[in-house]
Amino acid sequence: MSESFAIRTNDLTKSYRQFVAVDSLHLAVPKNRITAFLGPNGAGKSTTIKMLLGMIRPTGGNATILGHRISSPSENCRLRQRVAYVAEDKPLYGFMTVEQLIRFTRRFYSDWQIDQEQRLLAEYRLPLPKKVRSLSKGMRTKLALLLAFARRPELLILDEPSEGLDPVGIEHLLRMLVSQAAEGVTVFFSSHQLAEVERVADQVCILNHGRLGLNARIDELHQSYRRIDVVFETTPSERELAVPGIERIRSNGRQMTVLASRNADQIIRRARDLSAVSVEVSPVPLRDIFLETVKED
């Protein structure tokens, strides 16, 4: 069963004295899919990624990536040959030129794709003679993406990969993620751009306060979540409408808006039993599901 997952964590935890950044995380990321790793600022996404890559040590729990234990230094070294990583702040050797950095990185990978490198250089219009430190934020992002895409990784881990990109660059990035997944690469990326996520992701994991709030396929979320707008002759109490699967009810006079994660048909029947004169059902965008998952009590 574990062979079908690229990433698995068990009680993965990271604490900084009294602050718990990642709290007993159980995460399963399937292979050969695009999985979006979402959460508000400070939710623990970057900390989780750094623990997975051996950049920081967990306080507790364990994890495997492509079957390699992150707690084993020797396995962690082998893992780096199979994983390409783009960090949120895109740290690169600033004293090198673009051409020098590409040539330097290329030497570490026997399966480097020269044709992919040349194609991306042309598409990204990267200035080969220019020092990396003098590049704009968007150009640094493009260079980091080129270094990841020109390899043949089994797993791509990207932390806010669209940061600094213009709309054209973002569109190209999304196409590349889909193309990589079609070639059998597992993609695991964090992002705040929910519209982009909804376009390309197969799976969504939402982290909040270091805990996993949701882990589901996008198509399942679209099938199960519904917004139900109901108008009543006489407004019932929210308790009367209570049906399992209701996540939130907002009332405005005789109108109620219900956000349901399941049991939409049962909720509609209950509303009609309570003398509903109008019922409208609509799908729920990922943005609303995200906001409901990370809402404060």
Summary of the structure (lengths in Angstrom):
residues: 297
radius of gyration: 22.5
end to end distance: 35.6
largest distance: 73.2
contacts: 905
relative contact order: 0.14
helix: 36%
strand: 32%
